[in-house]
Amino acid sequence: MPPSALPGSSQPSPAADPLPLGLVAGRCALAPLPTSRAAMEARGWDTVDVVLVTGDAYVDHPAFANGLIARLLEAAGFRVGVVAQPEWNSCLPWREFGRPRLCFAVSAGNMDSMINHYTANRKVRNDDAYSPDGAIGRRPDRATLAYCQRAREAFPGVPVVAGGVEASLRRIAHYDYWSDKVRRSILLDAKADLVGYGMGERTVLAIVRGLDAGRTIRDLRDLRGVAYRLGASEPIPSGPGSGWPGTLELPPFDAVATDPLAFCEMTRVAHLETNPHNARRLVQRHGREAVVVNPPALPLEEAEMDAVYGLPFTRLPHPAYGTARIPAFEVVETSVQIMRGCFGGCTFCSITAHEGRIIQSRSRESIIAEITTIAGRPGFSGTISDIGGPTANMYTMRCSRPDVEAKCRRLSCVHPTICKLLDTNHAPLRAVMREARTVPGVKRVLVASGVRMDLARRDPEYLAELAAHHVGGHLKVAPEHTDPEVLRLMKKPAADDYVEFDRAFQAASRRVGKKQYTVPYFIAAHPGSGLEEMIELAVFLKRNGYKPDQVQDFIPSPFDIAACMYHTGRDPMTGQPVKIARGLRDRRQQRALLQFFKPENWFEVKRALEEAGRRDLIGGGCDCLIPAAPPREALDRRRREATRALREAVSGDHIRGGPERTDTPRSGPADVAAQPAAEASPRPPGRRHRQRRSGRSVGYRPGRTGGTGSGNP
């Protein structure tokens, strides 16, 4: 029965205007979607079409994927019930709305659940930015697996569709840092019928509309942006597909799980097949079964982006949370995402893998309309906290030759050099920034997203405008390292690029009478970086007077090229060996070198310098990183650590590790997840603590006996 025939469904008025993606203006009511049976019945519904299960708190804001997808389906005429952060010990929360008419749509949330739970040192995080009051323990490890299996248990036979960052980046065999092994495609472990990968608007709508039209899951296997499992008796597809040129077979799971070279080949091929205009279908055998990954969904056009971000969000957490704070929401509450995607192709970052490298931008009118809406809300402070996206200054930038873009397999448009066909014009962005400042009620429009320095330096007018009007004292940039080989492996520009940009930005700030600084991010323990490389980075920081407060510890995120380097010790694109820092001790030393200027890091830095034979950097010389004698703060820290270790030994408790970086999430549904090295801002632990059993700490999975765990629930 189509949604129009359901009792109580909200029908568009005859005068309603059709929008791109088949949405209808005026269909949505400005109220959150139901999260309980009572709320469903209050709408006059006796059932829902789709149950959306999410590992995040339900926030009706375009920066939260659960809010965006729920509104999208509602605007398409479907009834949606939201199950946010359910208790996963039983399937009862999955039965809250009764049997869904079409499907369960499952997501672990805006972040991979393992990155959400654990630091780079595999310690349990102290907070969860996507939970009320930052409380931990509101979702299981590998949440997609648990949620899909509970959906199956609740209503056998109802299609289960997995999506979001976690499912997207684990769609084929992948290295899992927390269990330190190669795991199968998430399709097989979660037993989902389909995985919709990448940004999900086109894919989710196509799946739900297909089911509504009476098509079966098997009938939907020809959709772009989906991955599915083939049974042992089903033939492997070959030849061209529905709008794509052909099929490639990846090395099988048995090979990639044991052979580093096979894993490298799998990674290389998978990343070369990410351009939706020329990608081929991928097939990977897992024993007698196989996983099929269709080419990515086509990027949204400007009108489609406008339609998605123009949906009537309340821009608030669900009222059921009351006065509880949701830290991630507080960061993006007054932010405006103007584009998505990234053509940088950094090997340690998941943005390109999830959002695509083709930039998708909103129109100027759509952006200004959203800012006007925010400015008219009660209590608005006058500050738009961010106008940007994954990168602040890639708005409207695309290949100037669509015919070439359709054939290109280059993984980065800006490395090793900026492609001559890339349109790097900042004029459209400058126009949006200028108009945004004139919206009534708006006092400041900040750029909190990171700025791509090599692009910004091409437009002095943009840099001047940025310094004069859009920086609140500090500007985020990401040079990441200084060693040429490490930067090559990262696909980042040379270190001199940051030095020149920093000088140009400070000069632009001085011209308008402001004293402003760049906030550079650097990564410790990235593949290719050993003690020698990190020591040279520390010397570079010392000579230039940089003292980074926010640093990143490298986390190998599933699907990323850098994760392949970490696992195999090779660059998958060249096959050449890569230096890897695996041990916790090595990683600690690299991090300490990034912050050599902190007195409490003295012992770690001294040990690293002695091991590298660089005692010349200890003492009072110009390039010396630390003094000859330990400062009082270093001695105090050593005493505290010794006391804590003694208490741990006595109690058997597991020490929680603190965050590696105090950065905060940027605007966009997948930005935080797409930057795996970023750590959430520290918050006090919430009321939900880890369970304890037999004197040992148990993680988020019930019955697990400590550690990070890897088994299914």
N, C-alpha and C positions, 0 to 999 in steps of 0.2 A: 504494500500500500504506500503510495508516494506521500511525502510530508503534507502536501496540500489537502489530502483526504483525511488526515488525522484530526480527531477532535481537539479543539483548542489551539491549533497551530496558528501562528501569526502570519496572516496573508498580506502581501503588499497591496497598497491601494492602487486602483487603476492608473493613477497619475504618477506612480513611483517611477523614478528614472533607472534604467538598467545601468549597471556598472561593469567594468571589465571583470574577467574571471566568472562571469555569470552571477554576480552578486546583485542585490536589489536595494536601492536606496530606501531608507525609511523602514526596512523590515525589522531592524533591531530595536529593542527597547533599552533605554539607558538604565540597566540593572544587571548585576552579576548573574551568571548562569547558575542554576540550582546545584547545590552541593549536598542535598539531602532529599529524601522522599517527600518530606513535608513541603519543602520549597518547590519541588516538582509539581505536587498536587495543587499548590497554591496558584500555579499557572494554568490549572485546568488540564494538565497532562496526566495520562494514565501510564505512559511509558516514555522512554527516550529513544532516539535513533542511534546515538553514539554515546558511549561512556568514555570520557577522557580521563585517563589515570596518569597522574604526574607526581614526581618525587619532590617538587617544589611546593611551597605555599602558593595558593591560588591568588594571583594578583592580576586584576583586569587592566593591564597596561601593555602597550605594544613591545616593551622590552622583555616581557616574560612570555615565553613560547606558549605556555598554557593559556594565557589570556588572549593571545593573538589567534591561535588556532581555534579556540572556542568561539570567539567572535566571528571568525571567518566562516565556520560551519553554520553558525546562527544566521549570518547574512545570506547564506546560500539556501536557507529555508529548512534547516535541520534542527531537531531538538537535541540539545547536548546537556548531559549531566557531568559534573566535574567531581572526581574523587582525588582529593589532594592529600599527599603524604599519608596514605592509609596504613593502618596497622597490618603488617604482612604475615602475622602468625596464622591467620585464617583467611578464608575467602569471603567472610561476611561483608566487609566493606564493598566488595565487588558486586554484591547483591543488593546494594542500597536502593537502586532504581528499578529493580527487577531485570528481566532479560532484555538487553538492548535489541532494538529491531534490526540494526545493521552490523555493528561491530564494537569491539573495544579498541581504543586508540591509546597506546601505552608509550610513555616517555619517562626516562630517569630524571629529567629536569634540564635546566640550562647548562649543567656541567655533567661530565662523566662522573658517576657516583664514586669511583675510586679516587679520582683527583679531588672530589669534594670532601672525601673522608680523611685522606692521608697526605702528609707532607712528602717532600722529596726524600726524606730520611725514613719514610714508611712509619712515621709516628702518627697517632690519631690527632686530628686537628682539634683545637679548642672551641671552634664555633662552626656554624653553617650559615652563611650569609643569606641563604634562601629559605630559612626557617624562622618561624616566629621567635623573637628575642634571641636569634642566633643559636637556638638549642641544637645540639648534636643528637644523633640517634633517631632522626625522624624518617629515615629511609634505609633500606638494607644495602650492603655491598652488592655491586652488580645488580642494581635495582631493576633493570629491564628484565633480567631472568626471573626474578621473584614475581614481578607484576604480571608478566605474561603467563606464568604457570598458575598463579591464583585466578586469573581470568578464565583459563581453561577449566580449572576446578569448579569455579562458580557456575558457569553455564557452558557445558560441553557442546560443541557444534557452532558456537558463535565465533565468527572470524576475529582473529587477534592480529592487529597491525601495530608494529613497533616503529618508533621514530625517535627523533631527537639526536643530540650529539653522541650519546653513548652508543646507540644502535648504529648510527651513521658511520662512525669511525671503526666499528668492529664488524663491518659487514662481510669481510673476508677473514682468513686466518691472520692473526696479529700477535705481536709480542706484547705480553702483559707484564709490566714492570713489577707489579705487586706480588704476583706468584712466580715471577722470573721464569716464565716459560711461554711457549707459543700456544695460544688457545685457538680453538676452532671458531669458525664464523658464529656470531651471536645467534644467527638463525637456527642453528642446530641445538644450541644449549637452551635457548629461550623457547624453542618450538613455536615461534611466531609464524603465522601464515605468510606475511609479507613484512619486509622492512622498507619503509620509505626513508631514503637517505637524502642528505642535503637540506636546504631550506625547503619547508614542506608544503607551501601553499598549493602549488599546482598538483603535487602528488596526492596530498590528502583529499583535495576536492575531487580529483579523478577517481580515487578509490571509493570514496563514500558515494559519489554519484553513480558509479558503476554498480555497486551493491544495491543501491536504491532502484536502479533500472532492472534488477533481476539477474545481473551477471554474477557468476561465481568467482571465487578467488582464483581459480585456474584461468578463467576468462580474462583476469586483470594482469596476467603475467606479461602482457605486451606493453605495459605502461613504462614510460621513462621514469627514472628516479626510484625504481623499486628493485629489490633483491628478493629472491625466493629460493626455496629448497626443492631439489628434485629427488624423488624417491629412487630406490635401487632399480626398479623396473622401468623407470621413465628414460627415454632417450635423451642424450645430450644435444641441446639445440646447436645448429650450425648455420652458416650462411648469414645473409643480411636479415635484419629485423624490421620492426615497424618504424621506418624512418632513420635507421642507422646502417652503416656500411657492412658490418660483418661480425664475426665472433672470434675471440682469442681465448685460448685455454691457458690459465695460470698454472704454475707448478702445483702439484697436488699437496694436500695438507701433510701427508706422511713425509714428503720430501722437505717441505719448508720447516717442519717441526724438528728436523734432525740435521739438515744441511744448510749452513749459512749462505752458501752461494745460491741455493734455490730460493731462500728467503729474500736475498737481494734482488734476484730476477723478478720475483713476484712483486716486490715493492716498486721496482723500476717500471714495469709494465703498467701496474695499476695507476701510477701517477701520470704516465704519458697518455692515459685514456680518461682524462678528466675534463677535456673541453667538450661541452655538450654538442657542439656543431660537427665534430668528427670522431667522437669516442665510439668504440665498438663494444659489443656485449662481452662481458668477462665470465668465464666458467672456471670454477675450481672444484676439483673432486675431493671429497672427504670420505675415504673408504669407498663403500658401495653407493653412497649418496653424492650429491653435488650441490654446489651453491651457484646460482646464476645472478649476475649483477648487470642490469640493463644500463645503458648510458644515462648520464645525469639529466634531470629535468631542464628544460630551456629556461634561461633567466627571465625574470619579470621585466616587462616594458615599463616605461615611465607611468603610463596611465594605470597599469596594474599595481604598481607600487603605491600610487596615490590612493587607489581604492582600498588596499590593505590597511595602510596607516590612517586612512580617513574613517575607519569604522568607529562607532560611538563607544569608545572605552570610558569607563568611569575613572581610569587612571589611579585606582586605589586598590589596596588589599581587600579581600572579602570582609564584609562587616563582622563575620563570626570571630575574627581575630581580635576584635576590640582594641584595646590600647597596646597590644603587643607590637613590638618593633620588628620589621623585616629589613635587616641591614642592606641587602641588595636593592630593595625598593627605594630606600632613602637616598641612595646614590643616584638613581636614574629618574626619580620622581618628576623632575622638571627638565629632563634631557629630551632632545629631539634627534632621532636618527634620520639623517638625510640621504644615506646611501648604504649599500652593503656589498660585500665581496672585497677581494684584495688581490692585486696582480703582483704583489711582492714576492710570493712564493717562498718565504722563509721556511727552512727545512724543519725547524723546531715548533712551528706554529700550525694549528689546525684550521685557521680561518679559511685559507684558500681551499683546503680539502673539503670543508663543510659548506661554505657559502659560495665557493667558486671564485675564479680569478677575473671573471667579467663583471665590471662594476655596474650595479643597478642603482639608479638614482631617482629620487622623487622630483617632482616639478617644484619650481620656486613658489607657486601658488599654494601647493599642498603644505609645504614647510611653514610658510607664513601663517596659513590657516591654523596649523597646530599650535604655533607659538601664541597666536591670538587667543586660542581656546585656553591655553595654560595661563596666560596673563589675566584672563577674566575670572579665574577660579578664586573663591574666597581664601584669604590667607596667603596668596602668592607674594613672595618676598621681593619680587622684581628681578630675580636672577634666573636666567636659563642656564642650568648647570653644565650643559654640553650641547654643542651643535656639531655633530660629526657622525662617526660610525667606527668600523674596525680601524680605519685610518682617517684622520680629520681632513686631509687635503687630497683625496682621490675623487671627489665629487665630479660627476659627468665625464671622467677621464676614461676613454676607451681607444681601441685601435682605430686609426683614421681610415683604414682600408678593411671594410667588412668582409670582402672576398678573401683577404689574407687571414683575418681573424678566424674565419670558418675552417681554415686548413692548419692553423698554427698549433704546434705541440710544445712550444717553449713553456717551461714551468714558471719563469719569472720574466715580466716585461721590463724589469729594471736591473737585472743582474745577468752577466757581469757588467753590462752597460745598459743605459736606458735605450730601449728600442726606438729607432728613428721614426717608426710609424705610430708610436704612442702619442696621443693628444694630451699634452701636459698643461693645457691652458687653465689657469686659475680664475679667469674672468667670471665664469658663471658662479663660482663659489664666492668670490668677492661681492658679487651683486646680492647674493642671498644674505651674506653677513651684514652688508650695509642696510638692507631692508629690515632685517631682523632687529637691528638696533633702534629702528624707528617705530616699532609696534607700541601702541599706547599701553602704559603700565610696565613696560620692560625697561629696567635700568641698566642691566649688564647681560651680555650674551657671551658666555665663556666657551673656550675650546678645551675640553678636558681629555678628548681622545688624543692618542699619540699622533705626532706630525711626522710625515715622511720627509726627512731632511733633504735628500737629493732632489726631490721634486720642488720643495719649497724654495730652495736656493735659485731655482730657475725663474722665480717671479719675485723680485725685490718689492714690488707693490703689495703683494700678498703678505710678505713678511712684515712690512711696515704696518699694514692694517692689523695684522695679528698682534703685534707688539703694542700698538696704540689702544686697541679696544677689546681684545678678546682673551687676554691672559691675566689671571689674578695673582701675578707675582712669580708663578712657576709654570713652565711649559714642559710637557712630557715628550721626551725623545728616546730612541732606543738604538744607540750605537752597538750595544751588546758585547763587543770585544775590540781588541786592537791588532791581534795577530793576523796577518794576511791569510794564512792557511785556514784558521778557524773561521774567519769571515767568509772565505770562499765556501766552506762547508755549510755555513749558515745561509748563504746567498744574501749577504749584507754588504753595503759599500765600505770603502776603506775608512780607517780611523780618522784620516785628515778631513773627511767629509764632516764629521761631527765638530772638529775643532773650528773649521771655517764657519759652519752654521752657528755655532755658539757665539763666535765673535760678531757675526752679522746680526744675530738676534739681540745681543746686548747693545750693539751700536744703535739698532733701530729703537730699542727701549730708551736709550739715553737721549735720542733726538726728540722724544716726546716727554722727557723729564721723568722717566720711570726707572726704578732700579729693579730689574727682573732677571731671573735665572732659568736656565734649562735644568730639568730633572732627568739625568741620563740613567737608563736602565742597562745593567750589564748582567751577563749570565755566567755563573760558575759551573764548572764541570761539564760543559758542552762537549760532545765528541770533537776530538782534535785538540782540546785544551788540557795540557798537563801542567805540572808545577812551573816549568820554565815559561810557558806562555802566560800563565796567570801572574807570575812575578813581573814579567815585562808590562802587563796591563797595570799592575799596581804602581810600577815606576812611572808609567804614562800618567796615571791619576795624580801622583805626587808632583810631577813636574808641571802639570797644568792646573794644579790647585783644586781638583775635583774631589769631593767627598760624598760619594753616593750613599744616601740613607736607605734607598730602596733597591734591593738586589734580588736576583732570581737564582734559585738552584734548579738546574736542568731536570725536568721530569720527562722521561720517554713516554709520550702520549701515543696510544694506538693509531696505527696507519701512517704516522709521520715518518718522513725520510730520516730525520735525526734519530728516531726510535730504532729504525733498522740499523743505523750506524752503531748505536749503543749495543744492540743485541749481537750483531755479527762482527763488529770491529772493522767493517768495510763501508766505503761509500757506494751505495747501490747504483749510482749513475755512472761510476767509473770503474768500480771493482777494486780500487786501491785501498790498502790498509789504512785505518784511522786509529789514532791514539784515543784510548777510553779510560776515564776515571770511574772505576766501579765501586771501590771500597768506601765505606762511610768515612773512614779517616781521611782519605784523599779528598773527598767532597767537602768535608769540614775545613780542611786546610785551604782549598780554593776559595771557599766562601770568606774565610777570615782574611785572605789576601785582598779581596775586594774591599774590605773595610779594615785595612791595616791601621788606620788612624784611630780606631777605637781602642782605648787602653785595655779593655777586657780581652781583646784578641791577641795580646802580646805573645803568650806562650805558643799558640797555634802558628802565628806568623814566624816566630823564631824557629820552631821545629821545621817548618816548610823551607825556610831560607837555608838552614843547615843541611837539610837533606839534598837540596839542589846545589850545594856548594856556593851559596851566595852570602857568605858572612860579611861581605863588603857592604851589604845593605843594612847592617846592624850597627848602630852607633849614632854619631852626630853629624855625619856628612850630608851634603845637599840632597843626595838621592836616597839616603838611608830611610828605610820604612819604619823602623822602630828604634827606640833608644837601647843602649847596652844593658841597662838594668830594668827589671820589670816594674811598672807603675803599681801603685797601691790597688787600683781597680782590678788589675790582673790577678793579684794575690787574693783579693777578696772573692773573685769569681772562682778561683781554684778551690778555695775553702768551701764555698757554697756547693760546688759540684761534688766535692768529696763527701760532704755531709749528706747530700741527696742520694749519692750512690750507696752510702752505708744504709740509709733508711730503706732504699729499694731492696737491698740485699736481705735486710731483716724481714720486711713485710711481703716480699715477693711481688710487689706492685709493679706496674708498667708505667714508666714516666711518659706523660704526654709531651710531644714535641711542639715547640712554638712555630709560628709561621715563618717562612723564609723571606716573605716580601710583604710590605704593608700597603701594597697598591690596592685599588678598589676597582670593581667592575665598571666597564664602560657601557654606553648605550648599545642596544641591539640584542636580539633574542639569543644569539649564540656567542657573543663576544668573549664572555668570561671563559666559557668552555673552550673557545677557539684559541685562547692563550694559556696553554697548560702550565707554563712556568709561573704564572701569577698566583700569588697567595692572598687569601682574603684578610681583611683587617682584623686584628685580634679583638675578640669580644669575650665578656665573661661567660663561662660555661653555663648552659641553660639547666633547666630542672631535670632533663632527661639524661641520665648518665649511663655509661656502659654497664651492662650486667656483669656480675662477678660470680664465679663458680669455682669451688675448690681452691680458693685463695689466688686464682689467676684472673687476669682481666679478659673479658670476652668482648669481641668486637661487635659490629652491628648485626651480624648474622646469628639468630638464636641457635644455641647449642654449639657454637664454634668454640674451639679451645684456645683462643688467643692468636696472635700474629695477624697478618693481613687476610689470610684465608683465600681460598679459590674455589671451593666446592659450591654446588648448587644448593639452594635452600631445600 
